[in-house]
Amino acid sequence: MNIRSMAKDFSVHLFSNNQDWGFDLAANIEQAGYGISLSTDENEFFKTLTQRPAHLVLFSIKSLHENLNQFLDKILKLSPDSRFLIWCHPSQFASLKAFREFGVMDILAETAEGEADRALWAVDQACEKLYYEFQNEQILEKLEKLEQGPSIPVQQRLANYLTCENPDAVIKQFLQIWEEQEVVYFKFLENLQSLIATHFSKPLRTQENLGYALQSKDLENFHTGKIENEFESFLTTAFPGHNFFIRPLFSQKKLDGIFIFPFFQDQKIPLHIENEFSLMQICFSHLGIEKRLDFLETEDLETATYNQKFLDHKLMDEFERAKQFSSPLSLIKISLDHFQDLENLVGESARGQILKNLADLIRKTNRHSDILARTGVNEFTLLLPHCAKSVAMIRAERIRRMVESNSVLKTGVRCTVSVGLAEYPATCAQPDDLVDLCRSALQHIQEKGGNKLCAAKPKVNYRPDFVAKDEVKKP
């Protein structure tokens, strides 16, 4: 979905006592269509929040004159549903993770390069998640209303639907009710603009290769339950001797498919079937949104890579595993050079394609155990289990050269990347230190002009937990 199309519906508050920093962020977010207010004074900020509660509150730890607990407490008393994006020094990341239960959706590092773009990207991600959470709440309200109605045994049927693990299982559960009739579900294939029969309440002689190429008017009519003559002829051939009723099934306002009820002889579907269908539709939508929320919890939509939250979780797991088996663990950070100039050259619309192409290029070098995550507007991070520093350097240099020698757009646009690298146990003894050293190495090479690789060195007098062998699994 394009969250920018609904940006005006979100209220965003930004608090910063650094006027220049706050203005740059606010201007970029406002340009994207979000309703944003900027406060440089804390009293002014809380007054604004009282007058207009916020969906999203952005602030930097540097701007606070009290501890974070007290600040969040004050906000939540005035605006209980607010969520937060926080800027801080990378060394504070670990301590701030505990505040996720207070509604903290993301924690961002205070760095000069691309700050406004990173802020907008984080706002887009947060607002999309809020949108799906709101949709889920609306669905649950509809379920409560159905439970109050006398016309359908909701509790008995609901229990069956809620045990389904995915939307496809909901469809199968619904069709089990009509096993004595020939009810068929046609899946909508958007790319082909076609319907294909995928689910049946009972085996049909004609069920193999049962498909139909849609006309534009068919899609319009499915919303009302009307059947065009051409589609009716197709159904009459497939199910001779029947009249037909159709019910479209939607997920997040998009057509997923249609149910064909080819066994009613009058012009009205019985109330109990309408109610059963309504219940199934609500459960289907609820499960679809939950699945989408799960996706947002772990993956970056724009590049189809993992996100920072998932990477943090996997880093802890892999670090413990590396300790247990005395195995090396490497981390690589890859950042597009001169990203703002590149975006100005190709436009914001092409930026997403560049990032996706870069992610695809990096993925070509991946082993099965490697984890690729987007950790910034123009930054990706690779977590490499069982990979020593010397091997990781070869891998990182290979990626740098691949990017340098390949076009990132069909128009022939090329770019370069800066690469930072760190390894456990060679350079550090803790996961947070691994991230900090890797980030420092990346920033060092960026300051030198980019398009190079920098491997972090251990601190003075550091002694590794063990010495890793270079003869490990090579990429």
C-alpha positions as CSV (number, residue, x, y, z in Angstrom):
1,M,0.0,0.0,0.0
2,N,1.0,3.7,-0.4
3,I,0.8,5.2,3.0
4,R,1.5,8.6,1.6
5,S,-2.1,8.6,0.1
6,M,-3.4,8.7,3.7
7,A,-0.6,10.9,5.2
8,K,-3.0,13.8,5.9
9,D,-5.0,11.7,8.2
10,F,-2.0,11.3,10.6
11,S,-1.1,13.8,13.3
12,V,2.7,14.0,13.9
13,H,4.3,16.1,16.7
14,L,8.0,16.9,16.7
15,F,9.8,18.2,19.8
16,S,13.4,19.5,19.5
17,N,15.2,22.3,21.2
18,N,17.6,22.3,18.2
19,Q,15.6,24.5,15.9
20,D,17.6,23.9,12.7
21,W,17.5,20.1,13.2
22,G,13.8,20.1,13.9
23,F,12.9,22.4,11.0
24,D,14.7,20.2,8.5
25,L,12.9,17.1,9.7
26,A,9.5,18.8,9.9
27,A,9.8,20.4,6.5
28,N,10.6,17.0,4.8
29,I,7.8,15.2,6.7
30,E,5.3,18.0,5.8
31,Q,6.3,17.9,2.2
32,A,5.3,14.2,2.1
33,G,1.7,15.2,3.2
34,Y,1.7,14.5,6.9
35,G,0.1,16.9,9.3
36,I,3.1,17.9,11.5
37,S,3.7,20.5,14.3
38,L,7.1,21.5,15.5
39,S,7.8,22.7,19.1
40,T,11.1,23.9,20.3
41,D,9.9,24.6,23.9
42,E,8.7,21.8,26.2
43,N,5.7,23.8,27.6
44,E,4.7,24.7,24.0
45,F,4.9,21.1,23.0
46,F,2.6,19.9,25.8
47,K,0.1,22.7,25.1
48,T,0.0,21.6,21.5
49,L,-0.5,18.0,22.5
50,T,-3.4,18.9,24.8
51,Q,-5.1,20.7,21.9
52,R,-4.4,18.1,19.3
53,P,-3.4,14.5,20.4
54,A,-0.8,12.9,18.2
55,H,-0.6,9.6,16.4
56,L,3.2,9.9,16.4
57,V,5.6,11.8,18.5
58,L,9.2,12.4,17.4
59,F,11.9,13.7,19.7
60,S,15.6,13.5,20.5
61,I,16.9,12.4,23.8
62,K,19.1,15.5,23.8
63,S,16.1,17.8,24.0
64,L,14.8,16.3,27.3
65,H,15.2,18.2,30.6
66,E,13.8,15.2,32.6
67,N,14.2,11.4,32.5
68,L,12.6,9.5,29.6
69,N,10.1,7.7,31.8
70,Q,8.6,11.0,33.1
71,F,8.5,12.5,29.6
72,L,6.7,9.6,28.1
73,D,4.3,9.4,31.1
74,K,3.3,13.0,30.6
75,I,2.6,12.5,26.9
76,L,0.6,9.3,27.4
77,K,-1.6,11.0,30.0
78,L,-2.6,13.7,27.4
79,S,-2.5,11.4,24.4
80,P,-2.9,7.7,25.4
81,D,-2.7,6.3,21.9
82,S,0.5,8.1,20.9
83,R,3.5,6.2,19.6
84,F,7.1,7.3,19.5
85,L,10.2,7.7,17.3
86,I,13.3,8.5,19.3
87,W,16.7,9.9,18.2
88,C,19.7,9.1,20.4
89,H,23.4,8.3,20.3
90,P,24.1,4.7,19.1
91,S,25.6,3.9,22.6
92,Q,22.0,4.4,24.0
93,F,20.3,1.9,21.8
94,A,20.5,-1.0,24.1
95,S,19.0,0.9,27.1
96,L,16.1,2.3,25.0
97,K,14.9,-1.1,23.7
98,A,13.1,-1.6,27.1
99,F,10.8,1.3,26.2
100,R,9.1,-0.5,23.4
101,E,6.3,-1.4,25.8
102,F,5.6,2.4,26.2
103,G,4.8,2.6,22.5
104,V,8.3,3.3,21.1
105,M,8.2,2.1,17.5
106,D,11.7,2.9,16.4
107,I,15.0,4.2,17.7
108,L,17.2,6.1,15.3
109,A,20.9,7.2,15.5
110,E,21.8,10.8,15.5
111,T,24.0,11.2,12.4
112,A,24.3,14.2,10.1
113,E,24.0,12.5,6.7
114,G,20.4,12.0,5.4
115,E,18.8,12.7,8.7
116,A,15.6,14.2,7.2
117,D,15.2,11.3,4.7
118,R,15.7,8.7,7.5
119,A,13.1,10.5,9.6
120,L,10.5,10.4,6.8
121,W,11.2,6.7,6.1
122,A,10.7,5.9,9.8
123,V,7.4,7.9,9.9
124,D,6.2,6.1,6.8
125,Q,6.9,2.7,8.4
126,A,5.3,3.7,11.7
127,C,2.2,5.1,10.1
128,E,1.6,2.1,7.9
129,K,1.8,-0.2,11.0
130,L,-0.6,2.2,12.8
131,Y,-3.0,2.0,9.9
132,Y,-3.2,-1.8,9.9
133,E,-3.6,-1.8,13.7
134,F,-6.6,0.5,13.4
135,Q,-8.1,-1.7,10.6
136,N,-7.7,-4.6,13.0
137,E,-9.6,-2.8,15.8
138,Q,-12.4,-2.0,13.4
139,I,-12.8,-5.7,12.4
140,L,-12.9,-6.7,16.1
141,E,-15.7,-4.2,16.7
142,K,-17.7,-5.8,13.8
143,L,-17.2,-9.2,15.4
144,E,-18.5,-7.9,18.7
145,K,-21.6,-6.6,16.9
146,L,-22.2,-10.0,15.3
147,E,-21.9,-11.7,18.6
148,Q,-24.8,-9.6,19.8
149,G,-27.0,-10.7,16.9
150,P,-29.4,-13.6,17.4
151,S,-29.4,-14.9,13.8
152,I,-26.2,-16.8,13.8
153,P,-24.4,-19.1,16.4
154,V,-21.3,-16.9,16.3
155,Q,-19.5,-18.4,19.2
156,Q,-19.5,-21.9,17.7
157,R,-18.6,-20.8,14.2
158,L,-16.1,-18.1,15.4
159,A,-14.0,-20.7,17.3
160,N,-13.6,-22.7,14.1
161,Y,-12.4,-19.7,12.1
162,L,-10.1,-18.4,14.7
163,T,-8.2,-21.7,14.8
164,C,-7.2,-21.2,11.1
165,E,-3.5,-20.4,10.7
166,N,-3.9,-18.4,7.4
167,P,-6.5,-16.8,5.2
168,D,-6.5,-19.8,2.9
169,A,-7.5,-22.0,5.8
170,V,-10.5,-19.7,6.5
171,I,-11.8,-20.3,3.0
172,K,-11.5,-24.0,3.4
173,Q,-13.3,-23.8,6.7
174,F,-16.1,-21.9,5.2
175,L,-16.5,-24.3,2.3
176,Q,-16.8,-27.3,4.7
177,I,-20.2,-26.0,5.7
178,W,-21.5,-26.4,2.2
179,E,-20.2,-29.9,1.5
180,E,-23.6,-31.0,0.2
181,Q,-23.7,-28.2,-2.4
182,E,-21.3,-27.3,-5.2
183,V,-19.8,-24.0,-3.9
184,V,-16.7,-22.9,-5.6
185,Y,-14.1,-20.3,-4.8
186,F,-12.3,-18.5,-7.7
187,K,-9.0,-16.9,-6.8
188,F,-8.4,-13.5,-8.4
189,L,-5.0,-13.3,-10.1
190,E,-4.3,-9.6,-10.4
191,N,-1.3,-9.8,-12.7
192,L,-3.3,-11.9,-15.2
193,Q,-6.7,-10.2,-14.6
194,S,-8.2,-13.7,-14.4
195,L,-10.1,-15.9,-12.0
196,I,-9.1,-19.5,-11.4
197,A,-11.0,-22.1,-9.4
198,T,-8.9,-23.1,-6.4
199,H,-11.3,-24.3,-3.7
200,F,-14.4,-26.6,-3.8
201,S,-17.0,-27.6,-1.3
202,K,-17.2,-31.0,-3.0
203,P,-15.3,-32.6,-5.9
204,L,-16.6,-31.4,-9.3
205,R,-16.2,-33.1,-12.7
206,T,-15.3,-29.8,-14.3
207,Q,-12.9,-28.5,-11.6
208,E,-9.7,-29.0,-13.6
209,N,-8.4,-25.9,-15.4
210,L,-11.5,-23.9,-14.5
211,G,-10.6,-20.3,-15.2
212,Y,-11.9,-17.1,-16.7
213,A,-10.3,-14.0,-18.2
214,L,-12.0,-11.0,-16.7
215,Q,-13.3,-7.9,-18.5
216,S,-13.0,-4.5,-16.8
217,K,-16.8,-4.4,-16.2
218,D,-16.7,-7.7,-14.4
219,L,-14.5,-6.2,-11.7
220,E,-16.9,-3.3,-11.2
221,N,-19.9,-5.6,-11.0
222,F,-18.3,-8.0,-8.4
223,H,-18.6,-5.2,-5.8
224,T,-22.4,-5.3,-6.2
225,G,-22.8,-9.1,-6.8
226,K,-24.0,-8.6,-10.3
227,I,-23.0,-11.1,-13.0
228,E,-22.3,-10.0,-16.6
229,N,-23.7,-12.1,-19.5
230,E,-20.3,-13.4,-20.6
231,F,-19.4,-14.6,-17.1
232,E,-22.8,-16.0,-16.7
233,S,-22.4,-18.0,-19.9
234,F,-19.1,-19.3,-18.6
235,L,-20.7,-20.4,-15.3
236,T,-23.6,-22.0,-17.1
237,T,-21.2,-24.1,-19.2
238,A,-19.2,-25.1,-16.1
239,F,-22.2,-25.8,-13.9
240,P,-25.1,-26.8,-16.2
241,G,-28.7,-26.6,-14.7
242,H,-27.9,-24.0,-12.0
243,N,-28.7,-20.4,-11.2
244,F,-25.9,-18.5,-9.6
245,F,-25.1,-16.0,-6.8
246,I,-21.7,-14.6,-6.2
247,R,-20.1,-13.0,-3.2
248,P,-16.7,-11.2,-3.6
249,L,-14.1,-11.7,-0.8
250,F,-11.9,-8.7,-0.1
251,S,-8.7,-8.3,1.9
252,Q,-7.6,-4.7,2.8
253,K,-10.0,-3.3,0.2
254,K,-8.5,-5.5,-2.6
255,L,-10.4,-8.3,-4.3
256,D,-9.0,-11.7,-3.2
257,G,-11.6,-13.8,-5.1
258,I,-15.2,-14.7,-5.4
259,F,-17.5,-17.4,-4.1
260,I,-20.0,-19.0,-6.6
261,F,-23.2,-20.4,-5.0
262,P,-24.7,-22.4,-7.9
263,F,-27.6,-24.0,-6.1
264,F,-30.3,-21.3,-5.2
265,Q,-33.3,-21.1,-7.4
266,D,-34.8,-17.9,-6.0
267,Q,-33.3,-14.4,-6.2
268,K,-32.3,-14.0,-2.5
269,I,-29.6,-15.8,-0.5
270,P,-31.0,-17.1,2.8
271,L,-30.2,-14.9,5.8
272,H,-28.1,-17.6,7.6
273,I,-25.8,-17.9,4.6
274,E,-25.4,-14.1,4.4
275,N,-24.5,-14.1,8.1
276,E,-22.1,-16.9,7.8
277,F,-20.4,-15.2,4.9
278,S,-20.2,-11.9,6.9
279,L,-18.5,-13.8,9.8
280,M,-16.1,-15.5,7.5
281,Q,-15.3,-12.2,5.7
282,I,-14.5,-10.5,9.0
283,C,-12.2,-13.4,10.2
284,F,-10.5,-13.5,6.8
285,S,-9.8,-9.7,6.9
286,H,-8.6,-10.0,10.6
287,L,-6.2,-12.8,9.8
288,G,-4.9,-11.0,6.7
289,I,-4.2,-7.8,8.7
290,E,-2.5,-9.8,11.5
291,K,-0.3,-11.5,8.8
292,R,0.5,-8.0,7.4
293,L,1.4,-6.7,10.9
294,D,3.6,-9.8,11.4
295,F,5.3,-8.9,8.2
296,L,5.8,-5.3,9.2
297,E,7.3,-6.5,12.5
298,T,10.1,-8.3,10.7
299,E,10.5,-7.0,7.1
300,D,11.1,-3.8,5.2
301,L,8.4,-3.3,2.6
302,E,10.3,-1.3,0.1
303,T,13.3,-3.7,-0.3
304,A,11.8,-7.0,0.9
305,T,14.7,-7.4,3.3
306,Y,14.5,-7.8,7.1
307,N,14.2,-4.7,9.3
308,Q,16.2,-3.4,12.2
309,K,14.0,-5.0,14.9
310,F,14.4,-8.5,13.3
311,L,18.2,-8.0,12.9
312,D,18.6,-7.0,16.6
313,H,16.8,-10.2,17.6
314,K,18.9,-12.4,15.3
315,L,22.1,-10.7,16.4
316,M,21.5,-11.7,20.0
317,D,20.7,-15.3,19.0
318,E,23.7,-15.6,16.7
319,F,26.0,-14.0,19.2
320,E,25.1,-16.5,21.9
321,R,25.5,-19.3,19.4
322,A,29.0,-18.0,18.4
323,K,30.0,-17.9,22.0
324,Q,28.7,-21.4,22.7
325,F,30.5,-23.0,19.7
326,S,33.6,-20.7,19.6
327,S,32.6,-19.6,16.1
328,P,33.3,-16.2,14.5
329,L,30.4,-13.8,13.7
330,S,30.9,-10.9,11.3
331,L,28.8,-7.8,10.7
332,I,28.9,-5.7,7.5
333,K,27.3,-2.3,7.0
334,I,26.8,-1.1,3.4
335,S,25.7,2.5,2.6
336,L,25.0,4.1,-0.7
337,D,27.5,7.0,-1.3
338,H,26.2,10.6,-1.9
339,F,22.6,9.4,-1.6
340,Q,21.0,12.8,-1.6
341,D,22.7,13.7,-4.8
342,L,21.6,10.4,-6.3
343,E,18.0,11.0,-5.3
344,N,18.1,14.5,-6.7
345,L,19.4,13.0,-10.0
346,V,16.8,10.2,-10.4
347,G,13.9,11.5,-8.3
348,E,12.3,10.1,-5.2
349,S,10.1,7.7,-7.2
350,A,13.2,5.9,-8.6
351,R,14.9,5.8,-5.2
352,G,12.9,2.8,-4.1
353,Q,13.9,0.9,-7.2
354,I,17.6,1.7,-6.6
355,L,17.4,0.4,-3.0
356,K,15.6,-2.7,-4.1
357,N,18.1,-3.4,-6.9
358,L,21.0,-2.9,-4.4
359,A,19.4,-5.4,-2.0
360,D,19.0,-7.9,-4.8
361,L,22.6,-7.4,-5.8
362,I,23.8,-8.1,-2.2
363,R,21.5,-11.1,-1.9
364,K,23.2,-12.7,-4.8
365,T,26.3,-13.2,-2.6
366,N,24.3,-14.6,0.4
367,R,24.7,-18.0,1.9
368,H,21.6,-19.7,3.4
369,S,22.5,-18.6,6.9
370,D,23.2,-15.0,6.1
371,I,20.8,-12.3,7.2
372,L,20.3,-9.1,5.2
373,A,18.4,-6.2,6.8
374,R,17.7,-2.6,5.9
375,T,18.9,-0.5,8.9
376,G,18.6,3.0,7.4
377,V,17.3,5.0,4.5
378,N,20.3,4.1,2.4
379,E,21.9,1.5,4.6
380,F,21.9,-2.3,4.7
381,T,23.4,-4.6,7.3
382,L,24.6,-8.2,6.7
383,L,24.9,-10.6,9.6
384,L,27.3,-13.4,8.8
385,P,27.3,-16.4,11.2
386,H,30.4,-18.7,11.1
387,C,32.3,-16.1,9.1
388,A,35.7,-14.8,10.2
389,K,37.0,-11.3,9.5
390,S,39.3,-12.3,6.7
391,V,36.5,-14.0,4.8
392,A,34.0,-11.3,5.5
393,M,36.4,-8.7,4.0
394,I,36.6,-10.7,0.8
395,R,32.8,-10.9,0.8
396,A,32.5,-7.1,1.5
397,E,34.9,-6.2,-1.2
398,R,33.1,-8.4,-3.7
399,I,29.9,-6.5,-3.0
400,R,31.6,-3.1,-3.3
401,R,33.0,-4.1,-6.7
402,M,29.7,-5.5,-7.9
403,V,27.8,-2.3,-7.1
404,E,30.6,-0.2,-8.7
405,S,30.5,-2.2,-11.9
406,N,26.7,-2.6,-12.3
407,S,23.8,-0.2,-13.1
408,V,21.3,0.2,-10.4
409,L,18.6,1.4,-12.9
410,K,17.8,0.5,-16.5
411,T,18.7,4.0,-17.5
412,G,22.3,3.2,-16.8
413,V,22.7,5.0,-13.5
414,R,25.6,3.7,-11.4
415,C,26.6,4.3,-7.8
416,T,29.1,3.3,-5.2
417,V,28.9,2.1,-1.6
418,S,30.9,2.5,1.6
419,V,31.4,-0.6,3.6
420,G,32.2,-1.0,7.3
421,L,33.0,-4.4,8.9
422,A,33.6,-5.8,12.4
423,E,33.9,-9.4,13.8
424,Y,33.4,-11.2,17.0
425,P,35.6,-12.3,18.8
426,A,38.4,-10.5,16.9
427,T,37.3,-6.9,17.6
428,C,34.9,-7.0,20.5
429,A,33.2,-9.1,23.2
430,Q,29.5,-7.8,23.2
431,P,26.9,-7.5,20.5
432,D,26.4,-3.8,21.0
433,D,30.1,-3.2,20.6
434,L,30.0,-5.2,17.4
435,V,27.3,-2.9,16.0
436,D,29.1,0.3,17.2
437,L,32.5,-0.7,15.8
438,C,30.9,-1.7,12.5
439,R,29.1,1.7,12.3
440,S,32.3,3.6,13.2
441,A,34.2,1.8,10.5
442,L,31.4,2.8,8.0
443,Q,31.4,6.4,9.1
444,H,35.2,6.6,8.9
445,I,35.2,5.5,5.2
446,Q,32.3,7.8,4.4
447,E,34.3,10.8,5.8
448,K,37.1,9.7,3.5
449,G,34.9,10.0,0.4
450,G,33.3,6.6,0.2
451,N,33.6,3.7,-2.2
452,K,36.0,1.8,0.0
453,L,36.0,-0.9,2.7
454,C,37.0,-0.3,6.3
455,A,37.5,-3.1,8.8
456,A,37.2,-2.1,12.5
457,K,40.1,-2.6,14.9
458,P,39.8,-3.8,18.5
459,K,40.2,-1.4,21.3
460,V,43.6,-1.1,23.0
461,N,44.4,-4.0,25.3
462,Y,41.4,-6.0,24.1
463,R,41.7,-9.8,24.5
464,P,39.4,-12.0,22.4
465,D,37.3,-14.8,24.0
466,F,38.9,-17.2,21.6
467,V,40.8,-17.2,18.3
468,A,38.7,-18.0,15.3
469,K,40.0,-20.0,12.4
470,D,39.9,-18.5,9.0
471,E,39.0,-21.9,7.5
472,V,35.3,-21.4,7.9
473,K,32.4,-21.6,5.5
474,K,33.3,-19.4,2.6
475,P,30.7,-17.3,0.8
